[in-house]
Amino acid sequence: MAESDGRLASPDLPSRQVVFVLAVGCVLTVAMNLSLVANVGKVPEDSADRLFQSWQLAWNGHALLHQPLDFLDSNAFWPLDGSVAFSDALLGFTPAALIGHGPAAAVVRYNLVFLFTYVSAFVGASLLARELGLGWPAAVLAGAAFAFTPWRLAHHNHLHVLGSAPIPLCLFLLLRGYRRARPGLVLAGFLAATWQVAIGFTLGLQLAYLLALLGLLAGIRWWRSDPRRPLTRGVLGATAWGAAIFAAWSGFQAYPYLKVLEEHPEARRTVDFVKFYSPPPRGLLAAPTESLLWGDATEGVRRTLAWPPEMTLFPGLTVLLLAAAALAFPVCSVRWRLGLGVAALGSAVLALGYSFVGGRFTYRVLYELAPGWQASRTSGRLFTITTLALALLAAAGAEGIGDRAARRMAGTSDSGGRKVLLAILLPAVFTAAVLAEGLGKVSGKDLSEPPVRRLPASEPQMNLPSDDFNDLVYMFWSTDGFPAIVNGYSGFTPNLQVNLREELAGFPDAASVERLQRLGVRTVVLHPDRAAGTPWANAYRLPVDGLPVVRSQDGPMIVFKLEPRPSEGGSA
């Protein structure tokens, strides 16, 4: 409830209440993902990115244990350096990658981390709502609205987008820490922000700018307050240390990405590229095709979008109606409701990228002037902030409706008991509606065990056929031992990869063998069962007489051993 000075109370949070919200988050996550929980070793049929990120997590654990000083030089994209920085590296989930090895463990690990992102997002948003002064029923609704928004269904293959829990957790810890003058909480808030960057710059970048903006506004408000509330040395010290840790880690993590941009100009996001992926305003009315309730209903709008997976921004009807109710039935101060409304609207406009008034005074400013934004693939992921702000407003609206109904009930017989029942039942109904809109279409029948094959241990090796999809499958298979492979899949395709695919079209002819020898490749692995319709469909039948090649068969694979060129090392 609002205090007389317009600030919200900072309620007590006994450990049992935190355990309660964690338990609720676990129960809801299991209920919303029953088919996945029952098939934790399987992946959806359209699982390209899931296989890739399964490899990412597995590599992080392998590299930390076996080559921590060369962490960023993965086994893929050999012989290129820093290949982990070709995509968001998911470093923040590395602890989960220290257990298990091989493709089967990689899938289970991915699915467990996937479920964890929902639990943690629910807990983070619930705690933030509670810190803003809302009761626990409304806080649970906020957690559900943020964690299970229909918008997230389009990003089921993107852990770096689903892993958004540090944003509300960071805001909760910082808000609570500054309100209560608790240095430990302030430091923990900055560490949570650092965790978000470690998961990836996709969300870490927007959180960094959000914290900078909020810090500026808080500083101005503190400076203009009369009298000024003194800041303790402990809080100032925690702020300084926390900000330093956040900045140092961000710079440390950004360096290899900047190096990648320098060495691979093809990785830069051009204006035309960003424009293509900018969701049009009608994308706000389109739900992902995976949405059980809204997928078919918004198909007409979704069909008009150039790239629906990044352009479907519908946050759910219940959330929108409840957020509007927060204006009519206020339980929070005007300042908080205005701030959340501006955050929701502003981030939604930015999420539209160049499609809204050409990006003038909006996303174009970020792209052209703000450091870091030129590496962002799509503006639509800024909608993360929108969903959080709407979730908090929706929770406030639900509590406001409950309060209004309770006041109308005052004076009636047994009004006390009815008011208690209403305070619990009404938010529960709203939460159920939010969850119904967040249900996805994936069923157990849509899940299958990923293809698994053990690659030869000999390295460096090139696997054929080579294209984006096959290369990510080879990366996934390589989690069994992590042999060095020339193949690779990431946020962009390096020029070396593009050129090699063209130069090796005639393999095993003399020119392609010589090119591989000069590169330093010692083994070529041909997968005939994957080569239909590619230049390598008949490569296993072509003669190798007179070539420095020894051909043999290894199960379904044809293995070509290449003799090294005399006194000549590898060269890209």
MOSULSUL-V251540 format. One record per backbone hydrogen bond with DSSP energy under -1.0 kcal/mol. CO is the residue of the C=O (numbers start at 0). NH is the residue of the N-H. Records with the same first field share a line. If there is no record, write none. Layout:
CO: NH / NH
//
This chain:
0: 8
2: 5
6: 2
13: 16 / 17
14: 18
15: 19
16: 20
17: 21
18: 22
19: 23
20: 24
21: 25
22: 26
23: 27
24: 28
25: 29
26: 30
27: 31
32: 36
33: 37
38: 41
42: 447
44: 46
46: 50
47: 51
48: 52
49: 53
50: 54
51: 55
52: 56
53: 57
54: 58
55: 59
56: 60
57: 61
58: 62
59: 63
60: 64
61: 65
62: 66
66: 69
69: 72
71: 73 / 83
74: 484
76: 79
81: 84
82: 85
83: 86
89: 92
90: 93
92: 95
93: 96
94: 97
101: 105
102: 106
103: 107
104: 108
105: 109
106: 110
107: 111
108: 112
109: 113
110: 114
111: 115
112: 116
114: 118
115: 119
116: 120
117: 121
118: 122
119: 123
120: 124
121: 125
122: 126
123: 127
124: 128
125: 129
126: 130
127: 131
128: 133
129: 132
134: 138
135: 139
136: 140
137: 141
138: 142
139: 143
140: 144
141: 145
142: 146
143: 147
148: 151
149: 152
150: 153
151: 154
152: 155
154: 157
157: 160 / 161
158: 162
161: 163
163: 166
164: 168
165: 169
166: 170
167: 171
168: 172
169: 173
170: 174
171: 175
172: 176
173: 177
174: 178
175: 179
176: 181
181: 185
182: 186
183: 187
184: 188
185: 189
186: 190
187: 191
188: 192
189: 193
190: 194
191: 195
192: 196
193: 197
194: 198
195: 199
197: 90 / 91
198: 89
199: 203
200: 204
202: 206
203: 207
204: 208
205: 209
206: 210
207: 211
208: 212
209: 213
210: 214
211: 215
212: 216
213: 217
214: 218
215: 219
216: 220
217: 221
218: 222
219: 223
231: 235
232: 236
233: 237
234: 238
235: 239
236: 240
237: 241
238: 242
239: 243
240: 244
241: 245
242: 246
243: 247
244: 248
245: 249
246: 250
247: 251
248: 252
249: 253
250: 254
253: 257
254: 258
255: 259
256: 260
257: 261
258: 262
259: 263
263: 266
264: 267
269: 273
270: 274
271: 275
272: 276
274: 277
279: 282
280: 283
281: 284
282: 285 / 312
285: 313
287: 290
289: 440
290: 294
293: 297
295: 298
297: 301
298: 302
300: 303
301: 304
306: 309
307: 310 / 311
315: 319
316: 320
317: 321
318: 322
319: 323
320: 324
321: 325
323: 326
324: 328
332: 336
333: 337
334: 338
335: 339
336: 340
337: 341
338: 342
339: 343
340: 344
341: 345
342: 346
343: 347
344: 348
345: 349
346: 350
349: 352
351: 354
355: 358
356: 359
358: 361 / 363
361: 365
362: 366
363: 367
364: 368
365: 369
369: 372
371: 374
372: 375
373: 268
378: 381
379: 382
380: 383
381: 384
382: 386
383: 387
384: 388
385: 389
386: 390
387: 391
388: 392
389: 393
390: 394
391: 395
392: 396
393: 397
394: 398
395: 399
396: 400
397: 401
398: 402
399: 403
400: 404
401: 405
402: 406
403: 407
404: 408
408: 411
411: 414
413: 417
414: 418
415: 419
416: 420
417: 421
418: 422
419: 423
420: 424
421: 425
423: 427
424: 428
425: 429
426: 430
427: 431
428: 432
429: 433
430: 434
431: 435
432: 436
438: 291
442: 445
443: 446
445: 44
447: 42
459: 521 / 522
460: 485
461: 524
463: 526
466: 470
467: 471
468: 472
469: 473
470: 474
471: 475
472: 476
473: 477
475: 478
476: 479
477: 481
478: 480
483: 460
484: 77
486: 76
493: 497
494: 498
495: 499
496: 500
497: 501
498: 502
499: 503
501: 504
503: 506
508: 512
509: 513
510: 514
511: 515
512: 516
513: 517
514: 518
515: 519 / 520
517: 570
521: 561
522: 461
523: 559
524: 463
525: 557
526: 529
527: 530
530: 533
533: 536
535: 538
537: 540
543: 546
546: 548
547: 562
549: 560
551: 558
553: 556
556: 553
557: 525
558: 551
559: 523
560: 549
564: 567
//
